[in-house]
């Protein structure tokens, strides 16, 4: 006699037991493998960070040594004594030029810009072989002292100054000219010493302005 079993009923279907020993063992093994992989990854990361830290510490130590060495070099370095007089001379020259500029600026306001125009006129009429060494400015006139490499340059220089608009109403005239020979001015002690280069002969001159004569009236 045969017997039929109805498998459609839920009670009669086979069930999967999650708590069975094989299932629990497999899950435990998988969890252990995951933990082992995670631990190995963290260990590698820690090792890499330690290596980077060691490299950075080495670089930091090297930089500290370089800074200390540089500090010692700077501390032991002494100023060049030969340059100190030149620096003082340059500072004095700058201060003197500033005083001149301040003086001209103060007096130029009361003269309506005349002094500044005069200086610009000298700048415009610069001539090779002619250089100024001193000048005097006043409302009454202008006096300049200079030097020439060739005395023949003086008439041309005076003509250039008289033609400049900055000196309109004035006329430059030579007051003094004197030839200077540096070799002739050396003392006897220097002549007997070792020969040194001597500057070329030049001419000193002094010019002063005077009022220009009024233009002649045509009949």
C-alpha positions in Angstrom: 0.0 0.0 0.0 1.6 3.3 -1.1 1.4 6.6 0.9 1.6 10.1 -0.6 3.1 13.0 1.2 1.9 16.5 0.5 5.0 18.7 0.2 3.0 21.8 -0.4 2.4 22.2 3.3 4.9 24.5 5.0 5.2 22.2 7.9 6.4 19.4 5.7 9.1 21.4 3.7 12.8 20.9 4.6 14.3 23.8 6.6 17.8 25.2 6.6 19.3 25.4 10.1 21.5 28.5 10.5 22.7 27.2 13.9 24.0 24.0 12.5 27.6 23.3 13.2 28.9 23.5 9.6 27.2 26.9 9.1 28.5 28.3 12.4 32.0 27.0 11.6 32.0 28.5 8.1 30.8 31.9 9.4 33.4 31.9 12.1 36.2 31.1 9.6 35.1 33.9 7.3 35.0 36.4 10.2 38.5 35.3 11.2 39.8 35.8 7.6 38.3 39.2 7.5 39.8 40.2 10.8 43.2 38.9 9.7 43.1 40.8 6.5 42.1 44.0 8.3 44.9 43.5 10.9 47.4 43.0 8.1 46.3 46.1 6.3 46.5 48.2 9.5 50.0 46.8 10.2 51.2 47.8 6.7 49.7 51.2 7.1 51.4 51.7 10.5 54.7 50.6 9.0 54.4 53.0 6.1 53.6 55.9 8.5 56.6 55.0 10.7 58.8 55.1 7.6 57.5 58.5 6.6 58.0 59.8 10.1 61.6 58.6 10.1 62.2 60.3 6.8 60.7 63.6 8.0 62.6 63.4 11.2 65.8 63.0 9.2 65.0 66.0 7.0 64.1 68.1 10.1 67.4 67.2 11.7 69.3 68.1 8.5 67.5 71.5 8.4 68.3 72.2 12.0 72.0 71.5 11.4 72.0 73.8 8.4 70.3 76.6 10.3 72.8 76.2 13.2 75.7 76.2 10.7 74.4 79.3 9.0 73.9 81.0 12.3 77.5 80.3 13.3 78.7 81.7 9.9 76.7 84.8 10.3 77.8 85.3 13.9 81.5 84.9 13.0 81.3 87.2 9.9 82.8 90.6 10.6 81.9 93.8 8.6 84.5 94.8 6.0 86.4 97.6 7.6 87.6 98.9 4.3 84.0 99.6 3.2 83.0 101.5 6.3 84.7 104.8 5.2 83.1 104.5 1.8 79.7 103.9 3.3 80.1 106.9 5.6 81.3 109.0 2.6 78.3 107.9 0.5 75.9 108.7 3.4 77.5 112.2 3.8 77.1 112.8 0.1 73.5 111.8 0.1 72.8 114.0 3.1 74.5 117.0 1.5 72.6 116.6 -1.8 69.4 116.3 0.2 70.2 119.6 2.0 70.8 121.3 -1.3 67.5 120.0 -2.7 65.7 121.1 0.4 67.3 124.6 0.2 66.4 124.9 -3.4 62.9 123.7 -2.8 62.3 126.2 0.0 63.7 129.2 -1.9 62.2 128.1 -5.2 58.7 128.6 -3.9 59.4 132.3 -3.2 61.1 132.8 -6.5 58.3 131.3 -8.6 60.2 128.3 -9.7 63.2 130.2 -11.0 65.9 128.2 -9.3 64.4 124.9 -10.7 64.3 126.3 -14.2 67.9 127.4 -13.9 69.0 123.9 -12.9 67.0 122.4 -15.7 68.7 124.8 -18.1 72.1 123.6 -16.9 71.0 120.0 -17.4 69.8 120.7 -21.0 73.0 122.4 -22.0 75.4 119.8 -20.8 78.4 119.6 -23.1 81.1 116.9 -23.4 84.4 118.1 -22.0 82.7 120.6 -19.6 81.7 119.9 -16.1 80.5 122.0 -13.2 82.0 121.8 -9.7 80.1 124.6 -7.9 77.4 127.1 -8.5 75.7 129.9 -6.6 72.1 130.9 -7.1 70.6 134.2 -5.9 67.9 136.6 -7.1 70.6 138.9 -8.3 72.4 136.4 -10.5 74.0 133.1 -11.1 77.6 132.1 -10.7 79.1 128.8 -11.7 82.5 127.3 -11.4 83.6 124.5 -13.7 86.4 122.8 -15.6 87.2 122.3 -19.3 89.3 119.7 -21.1 89.8 122.3 -23.8 89.6 126.1 -23.3 88.1 126.4 -26.8 84.9 124.8 -25.5 84.1 127.8 -23.3 82.7 130.2 -25.9 80.5 127.5 -27.3 79.3 126.6 -23.8 78.5 130.3 -23.0 76.6 130.6 -26.2 74.5 127.6 -25.4 73.7 128.9 -21.9 72.8 132.4 -23.2 70.4 130.8 -25.8 68.5 128.7 -23.2 65.1 130.0 -22.2 65.9 129.4 -18.5 68.4 132.3 -18.6 66.3 134.7 -20.6 67.1 138.3 -19.5 70.5 137.2 -18.3 73.8 136.9 -20.1 76.8 134.7 -19.0 80.3 136.2 -19.2 83.6 134.7 -18.3 85.2 136.2 -15.1 88.2 134.0 -14.8 90.1 131.2 -16.6 93.1 129.3 -15.3 95.0 126.4 -16.7 95.8 123.6 -14.3 98.5 121.0 -14.8 98.3 118.2 -12.2 101.8 117.1 -13.0 103.2 120.5 -12.2 101.4 120.7 -8.8 102.9 117.4 -7.4 105.3 118.0 -4.6 109.0 117.0 -4.9 108.5 114.0 -2.6 105.9 112.6 -4.9 108.1 113.1 -7.9 110.9 111.0 -6.5 108.5 108.3 -5.5 107.2 105.6 -7.8 105.5 107.0 -10.8 101.7 107.2 -10.6 99.2 108.0 -13.2 98.7 111.8 -13.5 95.5 113.5 -14.7 95.5 115.5 -17.9 95.8 119.2 -18.0 92.5 121.1 -17.7 91.2 124.7 -17.4 89.2 126.1 -14.5 86.6 128.8 -15.2 84.2 131.1 -13.4 81.0 132.5 -15.1 78.6 135.0 -13.8 75.4 136.3 -15.2 74.7 140.0 -15.9 71.6 141.6 -17.1 71.2 141.4 -20.8 71.1 144.7 -22.7 67.6 145.6 -24.0 67.0 145.0 -27.6 67.8 147.8 -29.9 64.7 149.7 -31.2 64.4 149.9 -34.9 63.5 153.4 -36.1 
